[in-house]
């Protein structure tokens, strides 16, 4: 896979007027995201993960270092339009992204602003709604939809702009379990079937299990990274930095601390059940 996003020694500071000094949020962050990759970006509140994500489509610009998107520097004002066409950003609250009174009109908003011809807009809107399995709701009012459905409409609006990458900033934080499942299923489908690069920012560790790679941030720096099994095997490190692990991983960790012989790297319920079955058979 070719390199798509490269954060090179990125630092960022917010200006605080009251104190008349800047507050550093990112410090010398190096990160690479490859085309077609599914990357989960984790960290507790204030770790810098959302701030870093907003650098990927020029919503924020680095105070130091550079962010390259598809070879273009976000500090280049002339490249801003093209970068935003390539990287779509989905925020936490879908109500903040829905702008029209009819679903299909909302999805058409982005392509219209890009100057896409009407016939092409119609095709893109239909394709985007089908991709998130919301085509039958195309003439509904967004405010009548559930939280999960609204978020899928927000994602469809980004898809209609045909980006190479979608950055999702805690898209399930305000959703119930059913809504979370709907949105996560949609995200994985887009990555798997359309090859869209996904950067998922979340504080739900279980959502990161299905990613290709996991990056954990703490205090404006990258704490650790690797595939999900590598990262979540570092339970002590994550707990030291007030971070959780997937529920199945937590259960196995607690049982091991009680002296039971169980394998490392357990990520989901099926693996947990299989490990416990083996343990019980050995005990009998």
C-alpha positions as CSV (number, residue, x, y, z in Angstrom):
1,X,0.0,0.0,0.0
2,X,1.3,3.5,-0.9
3,X,1.8,6.2,1.7
4,X,-1.2,8.5,1.8
5,X,-0.9,10.7,5.0
6,X,2.5,11.5,6.6
7,X,2.7,13.5,9.8
8,X,6.3,14.5,10.1
9,X,7.4,15.8,13.5
10,X,4.1,17.6,13.9
11,X,3.6,20.0,16.8
12,X,0.6,22.1,17.6
13,X,-0.2,24.8,20.1
14,X,-3.4,26.4,21.1
15,X,-3.2,30.1,22.0
16,X,-4.7,30.9,25.4
17,X,-5.5,34.6,25.6
18,X,-6.1,34.7,29.3
19,X,-2.6,33.4,30.1
20,X,-1.0,35.0,27.1
21,X,0.9,31.9,26.4
22,X,0.4,28.8,24.2
23,X,-0.5,25.3,25.3
24,X,1.2,22.5,23.4
25,X,-1.3,19.8,22.4
26,X,0.9,17.8,20.0
27,X,4.6,17.3,20.3
28,X,6.9,16.0,17.5
29,X,4.3,13.4,16.3
30,X,5.4,11.1,13.5
31,X,2.7,9.0,11.9
32,X,2.2,7.4,8.5
33,X,-1.2,6.2,7.1
34,X,-1.2,4.1,4.0
35,X,-3.8,4.1,1.2
36,X,-6.5,1.6,2.0
37,X,-5.5,1.1,5.6
38,X,-7.9,1.0,8.5
39,X,-6.2,2.8,11.4
40,X,-7.7,3.2,14.9
41,X,-6.4,6.2,16.8
42,X,-6.9,5.8,20.6
43,X,-6.3,7.8,23.7
44,X,-8.1,9.3,26.7
45,X,-9.6,12.8,26.6
46,X,-7.0,15.4,26.1
47,X,-4.4,13.0,24.6
48,X,-4.3,14.9,21.3
49,X,-6.0,12.3,19.0
50,X,-8.8,14.6,17.8
51,X,-6.4,17.5,17.3
52,X,-4.1,15.3,15.2
53,X,-7.1,14.1,13.1
54,X,-8.1,17.6,12.3
55,X,-4.7,18.2,10.7
56,X,-5.4,15.5,8.1
57,X,-7.9,17.7,6.2
58,X,-6.5,21.2,7.1
59,X,-9.1,22.0,9.7
60,X,-6.0,22.7,11.8
61,X,-2.4,23.5,10.6
62,X,0.7,22.4,12.4
63,X,2.7,24.9,14.5
64,X,5.8,22.8,13.7
65,X,6.6,20.1,11.3
66,X,4.5,19.1,8.2
67,X,1.5,17.0,7.3
68,X,1.6,15.6,3.8
69,X,-1.7,14.3,2.3
70,X,-1.3,12.4,-1.0
71,X,2.0,14.2,-1.5
72,X,0.5,17.7,-0.8
73,X,1.6,19.9,2.2
74,X,-1.3,21.1,4.3
75,X,0.6,24.4,4.8
76,X,0.3,25.1,1.1
77,X,-2.7,27.3,0.8
78,X,-3.2,26.4,-2.8
79,X,-3.4,22.7,-1.9
80,X,-6.2,23.1,0.7
81,X,-9.1,22.5,-1.7
82,X,-7.6,19.4,-3.1
83,X,-6.7,18.0,0.3
84,X,-10.3,18.5,1.5
85,X,-11.6,16.7,-1.5
86,X,-9.4,13.7,-0.7
87,X,-10.0,13.6,3.1
88,X,-13.5,13.8,4.5
89,X,-14.1,14.4,8.2
90,X,-17.1,13.0,10.1
91,X,-17.6,14.5,13.6
92,X,-19.0,13.1,16.8
93,X,-22.5,14.7,16.6
94,X,-24.3,14.0,13.3
95,X,-26.7,16.8,14.0
96,X,-23.9,19.3,13.5
97,X,-23.3,18.0,9.9
98,X,-26.8,17.6,8.6
99,X,-27.8,20.8,6.7
100,X,-30.9,20.0,4.7
101,X,-34.5,19.0,5.5
102,X,-34.5,15.9,3.1
103,X,-31.9,13.1,3.3
104,X,-31.0,13.1,-0.4
105,X,-30.6,16.9,-0.4
106,X,-28.2,16.7,2.5
107,X,-26.1,14.1,0.8
108,X,-26.0,16.2,-2.4
109,X,-24.8,19.3,-0.5
110,X,-21.1,18.4,-0.7
111,X,-20.9,17.5,-4.4
112,X,-23.0,20.7,-5.3
113,X,-20.4,22.8,-3.5
114,X,-17.7,21.0,-5.6
115,X,-19.4,22.1,-8.8
116,X,-20.3,18.5,-9.8
117,X,-22.8,18.4,-12.7
118,X,-26.4,17.6,-11.7
119,X,-26.5,14.2,-13.4
120,X,-23.3,13.1,-11.7
121,X,-24.7,14.4,-8.3
122,X,-27.8,12.2,-8.7
123,X,-25.6,9.2,-9.4
124,X,-23.3,9.9,-6.4
125,X,-26.1,10.5,-4.0
126,X,-27.8,7.2,-4.9
127,X,-24.5,5.3,-4.7
128,X,-23.6,6.9,-1.4
129,X,-26.9,6.1,0.2
130,X,-26.8,2.5,-1.0
131,X,-23.3,2.2,0.3
132,X,-24.5,3.0,3.8
133,X,-27.7,1.1,3.4
134,X,-29.9,4.2,3.7
135,X,-31.3,4.5,0.1
136,X,-34.8,3.7,1.2
137,X,-34.7,6.7,3.5
138,X,-33.6,9.2,0.8
139,X,-36.9,11.2,1.0
140,X,-37.1,11.2,4.8
141,X,-36.5,14.1,7.1
142,X,-33.1,13.6,8.9
143,X,-34.5,14.8,12.2
144,X,-36.9,11.8,12.3
145,X,-34.0,9.3,12.0
146,X,-32.2,7.5,14.8
147,X,-28.8,8.6,15.9
148,X,-27.1,5.7,14.1
149,X,-29.1,6.5,10.9
150,X,-28.2,10.2,11.1
151,X,-24.5,9.3,11.4
152,X,-24.7,7.0,8.4
153,X,-26.3,9.9,6.4
154,X,-23.4,12.1,7.5
155,X,-21.0,9.4,6.2
156,X,-23.0,9.2,2.9
157,X,-22.5,13.0,2.5
158,X,-18.8,12.5,2.7
159,X,-18.8,9.5,0.4
160,X,-20.7,11.5,-2.3
161,X,-17.6,13.8,-2.4
162,X,-15.6,10.7,-3.4
163,X,-12.7,11.1,-0.9
164,X,-9.8,8.7,-0.8
165,X,-9.9,8.8,3.0
166,X,-12.5,9.3,5.7
167,X,-11.5,10.5,9.2
168,X,-14.1,9.8,11.8
169,X,-13.8,11.6,15.1
170,X,-15.5,9.5,17.8
171,X,-18.5,8.9,15.5
172,X,-20.2,6.5,17.9
173,X,-19.8,8.5,21.1
174,X,-23.4,9.7,21.2
175,X,-25.0,6.5,19.9
176,X,-26.7,3.5,21.6
177,X,-25.3,0.0,21.1
178,X,-27.4,-0.6,18.0
179,X,-26.4,2.7,16.4
180,X,-22.7,1.9,17.2
181,X,-23.0,-1.5,15.5
182,X,-24.7,0.1,12.4
183,X,-22.0,2.8,12.0
184,X,-19.0,0.4,12.6
185,X,-20.4,-2.1,10.1
186,X,-20.7,0.7,7.5
187,X,-17.2,1.9,8.1
188,X,-15.7,-1.5,7.7
189,X,-17.7,-2.2,4.6
190,X,-16.4,1.1,2.9
191,X,-12.9,0.1,3.8
192,X,-13.2,-3.5,2.6
193,X,-15.3,-3.1,-0.5
194,X,-14.4,0.4,-1.8
195,X,-10.8,0.6,-0.5
196,X,-11.4,3.9,1.3
197,X,-8.7,4.7,3.8
198,X,-10.3,4.9,7.3
199,X,-8.9,6.8,10.3
200,X,-11.2,6.0,13.3
201,X,-10.7,8.1,16.4
202,X,-12.3,6.5,19.4
203,X,-12.0,5.8,23.1
204,X,-13.9,2.5,22.8
205,X,-11.1,-0.1,22.8
206,X,-13.4,-2.8,21.4
207,X,-14.0,-0.7,18.3
208,X,-10.2,-0.9,17.5
209,X,-10.0,-4.7,17.5
210,X,-11.0,-4.9,13.8
211,X,-8.5,-2.3,12.6
212,X,-5.4,-3.1,10.6
213,X,-3.3,-1.0,12.9
214,X,-3.8,0.8,16.3
215,X,-2.0,3.9,17.4
216,X,-2.3,5.0,21.0
217,X,-1.7,8.6,22.0
218,X,-1.0,10.1,25.4
219,X,-0.1,13.6,26.4
220,X,0.3,14.8,22.7
221,X,2.7,11.9,21.7
222,X,2.4,8.4,20.3
223,X,2.6,6.0,23.2
224,X,2.6,2.8,21.2
225,X,1.5,1.4,17.9
226,X,1.1,-1.9,16.1
227,X,-1.6,-4.4,15.1
228,X,-4.4,-4.8,17.6
229,X,-3.0,-8.0,19.2
230,X,0.4,-6.4,19.7
231,X,-1.0,-3.2,21.2
232,X,-3.6,-4.8,23.5
233,X,-1.1,-7.3,24.8
234,X,0.6,-4.4,26.6
235,X,-2.1,-4.3,29.3
236,X,0.2,-2.9,32.0
237,X,1.5,-0.1,29.8
238,X,-2.0,0.9,28.8
239,X,-3.3,0.8,32.4
240,X,-0.4,2.9,33.6
241,X,-1.6,5.6,31.3
242,X,-5.2,5.3,32.4
243,X,-6.3,3.5,29.3
244,X,-8.6,0.5,29.0
245,X,-8.4,-2.7,26.9
246,X,-11.1,-4.7,25.2
247,X,-13.4,-6.5,27.6
248,X,-12.3,-9.9,26.6
249,X,-8.6,-8.9,27.1
250,X,-9.5,-7.4,30.5
251,X,-11.1,-10.7,31.7
252,X,-8.1,-12.8,30.6
253,X,-5.7,-10.3,32.2
254,X,-7.6,-10.5,35.6
255,X,-7.7,-14.3,35.5
256,X,-4.0,-14.5,34.7
257,X,-3.3,-12.2,37.7
258,X,-5.1,-14.8,39.8
259,X,-2.6,-17.5,38.6
260,X,-4.5,-19.1,35.8
261,X,-2.5,-20.1,32.8
262,X,-4.0,-18.3,29.8
263,X,-2.5,-17.0,26.5
264,X,-1.7,-13.4,25.8
265,X,-3.3,-11.4,22.9
266,X,-7.0,-12.3,23.5
267,X,-9.1,-9.7,21.7
268,X,-12.7,-10.8,21.4
269,X,-15.4,-13.0,22.9
270,X,-14.8,-15.9,20.6
271,X,-11.1,-16.1,21.5
272,X,-11.9,-15.6,25.1
273,X,-14.4,-18.5,25.1
274,X,-12.0,-20.8,23.3
275,X,-9.2,-20.0,25.8
276,X,-11.5,-20.6,28.8
277,X,-12.6,-23.9,27.3
278,X,-9.0,-25.1,27.0
279,X,-8.4,-24.0,30.6
280,X,-11.4,-25.9,31.9
281,X,-10.4,-29.0,30.0
282,X,-6.9,-28.8,31.5
283,X,-8.4,-28.5,35.0
284,X,-10.6,-31.5,34.7
